[in-house]
Amino acid sequence: MIRFKTLLPVSLAALSLMATTMSAQAEEVVNVLHNQQDEKIRAAWEEIRQDFEAQHPDIRVNLEFQDDSAMKQRLPTLLQSNAKPHLYWSFGGANYRTRATSGLLADITDKADGLRANISPGALSAFEIDGRLYGAPYRLAQVGFWYNKRLFEQAGVSADDIETWDDFLDVVQQIKDAGITPIAAGGGERWPLHFYWTYLAMRIGGQDLFNDILADKASFDNAAYIRAGVELQRLADLDPFQPGYLGAKYNEAANVFGNHQAAIHLMGEWDIGVQRSESESGEGVNDNDLGYFSFPAVTGGQGDPSATLGGVDGWAFTAGNGTDAAVEWLTFFLSPENQARLAEQDIIIPVARGAETHVQNPHMKVIAENIAHSSWHQVFWDQALGADVGGVINDISAELTSGDETPEGAVERIQEAWDFR
Amino acid sequence: MSAQILSSHRTPWTQRLNAWFYRHNQGGRLTTLVLFLPPALTVFTLFVILPISESGLYSFFRWNGFTELSEGGRFVGLRNFAQMLQHDVFHVAVWNTLKIVLISLVIQLPLAMAVALAVASKSRINNLFRLIFFLPFILADVVAGLIWRFIYDGGTGLVAAVTNLFNLEAFYPLADADWAFNAILVVVIWKYFGYHMMIYIAGLQGISDDMIEAAKLDGASPWKIITKVKLPLIWPAIRLSIFFSVIGALQFFEMAMPLVQSGGPGGSAHTIVTYLYEFGIVRTRVGFGSAVAVVLFLACAVFAFTYQRYVMRQRD
């Protein structure tokens, strides 16, 4: 015989189940797909999600995780299926553009007043395609020179003396003369070397030239970009990299830098953590020893030395899913208050206006200010120009460094790939 | 003939089919065919014929694979093929692939044969040696690649130990455009010679002892016994292993991936398949990649058919 005591919880459970399904029908759901592995960051997002649901009882947000490589592989098919999320984690650049122009993303331009009010226009423009908005940026990254203060002292040089590329080459030479490996580089993967060539091209050629190239009004085969190759080879001629750098992966280079075996590493701010975790001691170059300086100006170059190279990562709306609820969620997620919360925990360099003042880590702070004062924040060229043209830029950067390509041949190859894109 | 046609006009077609079936279904051969051929043929068509013809189609397009071919593709005729044939990295990739074939024929297979002759006779110690020589082949290709990446590390690996011992300058074979692919060739020999050795051992053990005994009685030297008796008798095994090593060379991919990134320094260590992967998949040029795949498929098919026709069918 069934007793009342056992029956009660069961029936209560059934009732509550009915209640939830009923309320779920009334709720609007927003599915968000991301590739964030870091537990700390996921916990911070979860807090924001709960706050949002508390303020918007009629909207339910699901944060769904997929491993980065799995997500990359599945996205092309997922975006064309019915199982697609409302929003997914997306870099700006050519893939985002291709998807937007192929009709795989939702145009939310008319619903974006809230986003526009909060986010700096420079960052937002990375997610604008032909004046229309299909997503929004979430965080910024900048590539610059990380250096080991202890090794600099040992070599008797100071980062404050570096204002131009020539100064930089002098410092590199002095470090080498002191018997220290000047630079760590993951040349086997090539993209770490493309930072050198593209930064030089930006400093010498300037923003207008780059925009003209994007608009097919100018060619990669120009004097400024040829000089970028010449300057890169001047650096390579000093033989500044760790031995075997042309076969090294990025994390192996981070290991060399984190082990205090090389003085300089040109990399994004993510390297603060990576050089630490890849180092043998697990300490890496600690905050006291770690220094940072921006890529120097090149004498005679047209480019503004405040221009920054880095990333703008964010979210994109999938076609048919630019619902009011989804936009509402993203506006809340990217609001200055929430961006400030994430910045305080050193999770991001924020895109929301005013939130950069909340960054705590001294290095992240410097970078946040650099980007805020940057006249031109350019997304990594190998991302911005698409995988095919970007791949060629990575190739030529490595080959210029190893001496297997000429500065003239390099720009010809890029233009060829650009013409055939 | 005409009588048959006339008679078939009168009988209904089901009966004719039955009669035909009855006549041809000797020992249930046709029943087996009808039952078992369609599933196999469907799977084969779906997963082999269809993809091959699809990449044949894609190879004429500039297409990134993100959208439908009809929307995102642009017909470029033979331009993908022209570009590929003009690309120096492709020439390197083809030459490297040929190098694997050459090194297999000149070093790997003779080595495998020498070892096989040494350890073919049945004894406990030979079993142990066979196991040791066969061990590399059991490893997954990617794992073997990762192990050798450590060995080749000029700072901490075995190479470093050697250079330190002789007080030489640190040497990073995988970072050196002249050496990267040769370093990979060494791994290829190490990895696959045990496999060919096993094929030869199986062949050698099939030779009857009487034959060797007879040769000995006729006064044949050990060398003569090998060249005049053993090798001719296991020739079928040898030509099979040549076939495997050439096809393996044309498809060589997994082990190179962990050893070098995107084709090594200056693309000097690309093989045809790593070239396809780097320039077709990684750089989202599905059309171009398909063109490479078509060329690779033709090379494989032409080799396989010619070899089957002129070498495998020999009766000697």
Boltz contact constraints between the chains, C-beta under 6 A:
constraints:
  - contact:
      token1: [A, 76]
      token2: [B, 66]
      max_distance: 6.0
  - contact:
      token1: [A, 98]
      token2: [B, 66]
      max_distance: 6.0
  - contact:
      token1: [A, 102]
      token2: [B, 67]
      max_distance: 6.0
  - contact:
      token1: [A, 188]
      token2: [B, 261]
      max_distance: 6.0
  - contact:
      token1: [A, 189]
      token2: [B, 261]
      max_distance: 6.0
  - contact:
      token1: [A, 243]
      token2: [B, 170]
      max_distance: 6.0
  - contact:
      token1: [A, 244]
      token2: [B, 154]
      max_distance: 6.0
  - contact:
      token1: [A, 244]
      token2: [B, 172]
      max_distance: 6.0
  - contact:
      token1: [A, 244]
      token2: [B, 175]
      max_distance: 6.0
  - contact:
      token1: [A, 246]
      token2: [B, 175]
      max_distance: 6.0
  - contact:
      token1: [A, 246]
      token2: [B, 265]
      max_distance: 6.0
  - contact:
      token1: [A, 247]
      token2: [B, 172]
      max_distance: 6.0
  - contact:
      token1: [A, 247]
      token2: [B, 174]
      max_distance: 6.0
  - contact:
      token1: [A, 247]
      token2: [B, 175]
      max_distance: 6.0
  - contact:
      token1: [A, 387]
      token2: [B, 283]
      max_distance: 6.0
  - contact:
      token1: [A, 387]
      token2: [B, 284]
      max_distance: 6.0
  - contact:
      token1: [A, 388]
      token2: [B, 283]
      max_distance: 6.0
  - contact:
      token1: [A, 388]
      token2: [B, 285]
      max_distance: 6.0
  - contact:
      token1: [A, 391]
      token2: [B, 283]
      max_distance: 6.0
  - contact:
      token1: [A, 399]
      token2: [B, 266]
      max_distance: 6.0
  - contact:
      token1: [A, 404]
      token2: [B, 266]
      max_distance: 6.0
